[in-house]
């Protein structure tokens, strides 16, 4: 199985059932045929959009910014679809005010964005780039002026290349580098920003970038993955403590990609494979901060990580987050085989399932009940008190007709997944927000510009923004 096909099957990103079981309590203002309204989620439920610095900012070398691993990786021939890169992307760097205005026009509460480490610290440590610091001040101020809450993510996959050259996440010194960066960001913006996420999807950037080699920096095999896994887990907890120390009244969280893992059938050999994938994809990063350690018993490969674990580390990785960000796009069905020796199995491509399900342009199965299952999954942990869906969305073809962009499949995707979020909430899961992935079409990592996830269409030649039907639907839905 090719690595590109494997990662699509895994469905790491960063994606309807009958209404009767969870349609009770529907509020006034439900749209005809929809079956629920904004009111059903509660007056304090937060609605928003999520973005990432490298995917939208462009201006990759402007105003003193240093290169990051994605700048390097995307400039290597054959790494990205059609050799595309994020050099310009949506040019959010120059269009931030009007783009935040689109968030407000859709009646969203929250704009989730990340800071680019190399934009503020071009060498990863040391000299501060004031122009980069000023840029994020402008972004935050624009949010506040337009009545949108800024929610900041410290790390969304764009490690400075200068640090990668020193060993990056495989070098334990990164805990010191990350501490310097986190202190700078939180002390600089903490008087204006109160909602923080430490990292975006550790599972995605560590597995895809350091085990499968599909994302930057393009490394493979457990020897690269295992130190990256442990060092990033240390930084996840360290980052939480730094935010809490530097930002009075901070709401501190981090985000996790997750997928329901199901076996192709009930045979024992497939069930064992299911346990291993569940440990890797769902449990590996959410359990250490809760004091549960790494799931080595169900994923023996992790035992080789013990040589990187020093005295006191397992206490250090613990941190009591205020909220856990859940990011779900699809599910994973696995079967036993020897293609990946350390996993004992592989995911089955959705196109091979019978009957064949609806599939997105990322080749992921549309499986709305999956987000319900994962909300219930997270909720079972004693220390997970509050959950926010910090990413959910889909890539489908858009139909552009003049000043209109029709995306009925995406609109239906959101409606079907929101029913499942509401179902979990009505069953007692403390889910307090839902953020769409994503505000606008952007650079979708190794897939380049082909898959479009945005609520807003981007013409990448002219930078023209057009709100899609899905964005207009949210505008109407949230205006109720």
Secondary structure, 3 states (H helix, E strand, C coil): CCHHHHHHHHCCCCCCCCCHHHCCCCCCCCCCCCCCCHHHHCCCCEEEEECCHHHHCCCCCHHHCCCEHHHHHHCCCCCCHHHCCCCCCCCHHHHHHHHHHHHHHCCCCEEEEECCHHHHCCCCCCCCCHHHHHHHHHHHHHHHHCCCEEEEEEECCCCEHHHHCCCHHHCCCHHHHHHHHHHHHHHHHCCCCCEEEEECCHHHHHHHHHCECCCCCCCECHHHHHHHHHHHHHHHHHHHHHHHHHCCCCEEEEEEECCCEEECCCCHHHHHHHHHHHHHHHHCCCCHHHCCCCCCCCCHHHHHHHHHCCCCHHHHCCCCCCEEEEECCCCEEEEECCCCCCCCEEECCHHHCCCCCCECCCCCECCCHHHHHHHHHHHCCCCCCCEEEEECCCCCCCEEECCEEECHHHHHHHHHHHHHHHHHHHCCCCEEEEEEECCECCCCHHHCCCCCCCCEEEECCCCEEEECHHHHHHHHHHCC
